[in-house]
Amino acid sequence: MNILIVEDEAAAVARLRKMLVEIDPTINVVADIPTVQDAVEWIRANPAPDLAFFDVRLADGDSFAIFKSVEVEFPVVFATAYDEFAIQAFRVNALDYLLKPLKKSEVAEALNRAGRGGLVRDHAPLAQVAQEPAVPTTFVKRFLIRYGEHFKIVEPPQIAYIHSLQKNTFLRTKEGRDLPLDESLDRLEKQLDPTRFTRLNRQLIVQVDSIKDLVAYSKSRVKVLLDPPYGEDAVVSSERSADFKRWLAGR
């Protein structure tokens, strides 16, 4: 397993390196990086590691800034002395959030979860197999959604569909409740299990269980009636129609 460490305290780096080797001697620490800027440059220039450990507060800012500058396509464990960043960590797809001083048992469990693909939200690297299209190694386990001063956990079986409205993205639960999401449909589509979810058009991703009925809309297009109701725009675009029918057939 290749591990990236983003940490500005040399003693903390040494302790984590020692702990990782004690847990698994085959682990390879590909780099230890002390700053946000260096981390961004390293991620842009190198293959994605299997897992990374990020401290929150670095020499030139907090590590959440990394996610704003570059696509982080690998699971991240936050290891910090501060507990107030936990919610923020999981909103940027953290695999885990550990408080210092780190415990070997907790680090070992994080490694096991990474090995099992136990992501909270998937940002795992895409597998490149010959010339075949890349497919995600794991899919989203749950969403942690903030609305006002509250947070709600939503798991995929609770989702009816995800839709965009006036450049905003919303998750509609099976109970008919709309909850805001920070990501685009393009990114969310890659995080969802394609055997359960499919993209109908530019505005809508649906789960198979929410499909109530199908109506011929034109020669090649299909109108999808959803539960809870969506409206007049649940029409499969002509360029997606053939793929949609194959998806319905389980192919």
Secondary structure, 3 states (H helix, E strand, C coil): CEEEEECCCHHHHHHHHHHHHHHCCCCEEEEEECCHHHHHHHHHHCCCCCEEEECCEECCEECHHHHHHCCCCCCEEEEECCCCCHHHHHHCCEEEEEECCCCHHHHHHHHHHHHHCCCCCCCCCEECCCCCCCEECCCCCCEEEEECCEEEEECHHHEEEEEEECCEEEEEECCCCEEEECCCHHHHHHHCCCCCEEEEECCEEEEHHHEEEEEECCCCCEEEEECCCCCCCCEECHHHHHHHHHHHCCC
